[in-house]
Amino acid sequence: MEVLELIKQLSKEEIRELLGYLEQLNEAGLIEEFIYKVDPERVAETMYYAYYDLMIDSETGKWKPEFQKLFPSPGKDPIY
């Protein structure tokens, strides 16, 4: 999908959310999997599901175990 087509489909807030997802997915090495999961005809709807399917444990609502070290929960800094 071309970037211009994508921008036309999404609102400014959806673009900010997508960029945030891509930043985290990049850290986890999952951008390619994300792109395959997103439906190019329904990006705004399917990007949320693709992101959560890849990154979040559906039973706990928290990061999948393999990503917990990449994205620690706020307020759980061991220094304090």
C-alpha positions in Angstrom: 0.0 0.0 0.0 1.3 3.4 -0.9 1.7 5.9 1.9 -0.4 8.5 0.2 -3.3 6.1 -0.1 -2.9 5.2 3.6 -3.0 8.8 4.7 -6.2 9.4 2.8 -7.9 6.6 4.7 -6.9 7.6 8.2 -7.7 10.5 10.4 -4.8 12.5 12.1 -5.4 10.6 15.4 -5.4 7.2 13.6 -2.1 8.1 11.9 -0.6 9.0 15.3 -1.8 5.7 16.7 -0.5 3.8 13.7 2.9 5.4 14.1 3.0 4.5 17.8 2.1 0.9 16.9 4.8 0.8 14.2 7.4 2.1 16.7 6.7 -0.7 19.1 6.3 -3.3 16.5 9.7 -2.3 15.1 11.3 -2.8 18.5 9.7 -6.3 18.6 10.7 -7.1 15.0 7.1 -7.6 14.0 6.4 -4.9 11.3 6.2 -7.4 8.4 3.8 -9.6 10.3 1.7 -6.6 11.1 1.5 -5.5 7.5 0.3 -8.9 6.4 -2.4 -8.9 9.1 -3.8 -5.4 8.2 -6.5 -5.4 5.5 -5.5 -2.7 3.0 -9.2 -1.9 2.4 -10.0 -1.4 6.1 -6.7 -0.2 7.7 -8.3 1.9 10.5 -10.4 -1.1 11.7 -7.9 -3.8 11.2 -4.7 -2.1 12.5 -6.0 -2.3 16.1 -6.7 -6.1 15.9 -3.4 -6.8 14.1 -1.5 -4.9 16.8 -3.2 -6.6 19.7 -3.0 -10.0 18.2 0.7 -9.6 17.8 1.7 -7.8 21.0 -1.0 -8.3 23.7 -2.0 -11.5 25.6 -5.7 -11.8 25.1 -6.2 -13.5 28.4 -4.3 -11.1 30.6 -4.5 -7.9 28.5 -0.8 -7.3 29.2 2.2 -7.6 26.9 3.0 -11.1 25.7 5.8 -12.5 27.8 8.4 -12.2 25.1 7.8 -8.4 25.0 7.5 -7.6 28.7 11.2 -6.7 28.9 11.0 -4.4 25.8 8.0 -2.6 27.2 8.0 -2.5 31.1 4.8 -1.5 32.8 4.8 2.1 34.1 5.4 2.5 37.8 7.4 -0.7 38.1 10.9 0.8 37.9 13.1 -1.4 40.1 15.2 1.7 41.0 12.5 3.2 43.1 
